[in-house]
């Protein structure tokens, strides 16, 4: 099991692997333009294969158009309605057969397909995602997939986690936004020494990131692009940009229950990138470019878990945390970083 320190040492490749032989030793070889887009060209230094950003089938259209169409369909639109929406939005007329092929090709990573029919019965395509802009020093876009909130939290495996759904549904005008607008500590920079056991795992999140991030219009939009796609298309992401906070009273309560928290602050705030419900746990995820080099993510994510645990009234043992990029996914139990005596877990 790798430690936090061993995670930092590996090098991250900056070019995509070769689609033919899988080699990571690839170099840039300029750009090429087709009738709809300009793509980067790469060459494999081992097999000499040249390829572009969108290597593969059905790439006449830009990747962003393909993924936009897949997302539109998974919101609950029919194929003909998806065709109409894309035509109105992008001024592109795409044959239904092409749309159907894109949906089929991406089904391994768009696992919401197995919930889509049930979701359509609960919410219309225009209401299935609830969005709320939060002005917390900067603007954060809270988004909740209402069908997944209902379907996942009402399943037998996750009913005991339903208090979290109540908290998420409460994010709106009456939420204590002032806590995020005043002078406080941010979990992303809060200094604390925590050493939970960290494991590198295989996860769909890395594969989705590798697929989706090249479609982002700018580096600044990478988080937003990935969040929007996962919220609509995977089967487990229920909310993105979840606001959470930990007060001095929360910290005192946890310390009184045996938690070892090296925190001294009035209010610590943060926004969870992705909240997932799967395998009986609440999973708190954060996308981190160059994940292997991260030195603070485990602290930030532990604070998120502690804060949501307190806000939802759920034991910390119900949470898992992870950070990831296109290549790596690092997971840990936050409880193991703050509680080691084996007593009751608050």
Order of alpha helices (4+ residues) and beta strands (2+ residues): alpha-beta-beta-beta-alpha-alpha-alpha-alpha-beta-beta-alpha-alpha-alpha-beta-beta-alpha-alpha-beta-alpha-beta-beta-alpha-beta-beta-alpha
